Amino acid sequence: MVNVKKGDKVKILAGKDKGKIGKVLQIFPKENRVSVEGLNLLIKHMRRRREGEQGQRIEFPAPLDLSNVMLVCSKCDRPTRVEFKTIEGGKKKVRVCKKCKQVIDNL
């Protein structure tokens, strides 16, 4: 199971943007990758399609490996590992911060 969800704040652990914090835009669970807003940006050069039109450079966030990001707890505002617990008699599964032991949110 993936520890992060769309909209979570994550810290980059490796690569050119190491140490930066951003919001998760997309998750690709089959490839074990995650795309983070404003980080790991790549430039794609687009050729013009018609005469009179200009070519352009498109900047987009490339997916990172899931092992290179760590969830930032919304309660204690620190990067943390995630623990999964069931509450209400095993009916609800929640993510719990390993550092402050607070429930991050419901799954």
Secondary structure as the mmCIF struct_conf table of DSSP 4:
data_model
#
loop_
_struct_conf.conf_type_id
_struct_conf.id
_struct_conf.beg_label_comp_id
_struct_conf.beg_label_asym_id
_struct_conf.beg_label_seq_id
_struct_conf.end_label_comp_id
_struct_conf.end_label_asym_id
_struct_conf.end_label_seq_id
BEND BEND1 ASN A 3 ASN A 3
TURN_TY1_P TURN_TY1_P1 LYS A 6 GLY A 7
STRN STRN1 LYS A 9 ILE A 12
BEND BEND2 ALA A 14 GLY A 15
TURN_TY1_P TURN_TY1_P2 LYS A 16 GLY A 19
STRN STRN2 ILE A 21 PHE A 28
TURN_TY1_P TURN_TY1_P3 PRO A 29 ASN A 32
STRN STRN3 ARG A 33 VAL A 36
TURN_TY1_P TURN_TY1_P4 GLU A 37 GLY A 38
BEND BEND3 LEU A 39 ASN A 40
STRN STRN4 LEU A 41 MET A 46
HELX_LH_PP_P HELX_LH_PP_P1 ARG A 47 ARG A 48
BEND BEND4 ARG A 50 ARG A 50
TURN_TY1_P TURN_TY1_P5 GLU A 51 GLY A 52
HELX_LH_PP_P HELX_LH_PP_P2 GLU A 53 GLY A 55
STRN STRN5 GLN A 56 PRO A 61
HELX_LH_PP_P HELX_LH_PP_P3 ALA A 62 PRO A 63
STRN STRN6 LEU A 64 ASP A 65
HELX_RH_3T_P HELX_RH_3T_P1 LEU A 66 ASN A 68
STRN STRN7 VAL A 69 LEU A 71
STRN STRN8 VAL A 72 VAL A 72
HELX_LH_PP_P HELX_LH_PP_P4 CYS A 73 CYS A 73
TURN_TY1_P TURN_TY1_P6 SER A 74 CYS A 76
BEND BEND5 ARG A 78 ARG A 78
STRN STRN9 PRO A 79 PRO A 79
STRN STRN10 VAL A 82 ILE A 87
TURN_TY1_P TURN_TY1_P7 GLU A 88 LYS A 91
STRN STRN11 LYS A 92 CYS A 97
TURN_TY1_P TURN_TY1_P8 LYS A 98 CYS A 100
STRN STRN12 VAL A 103 ASN A 106
#
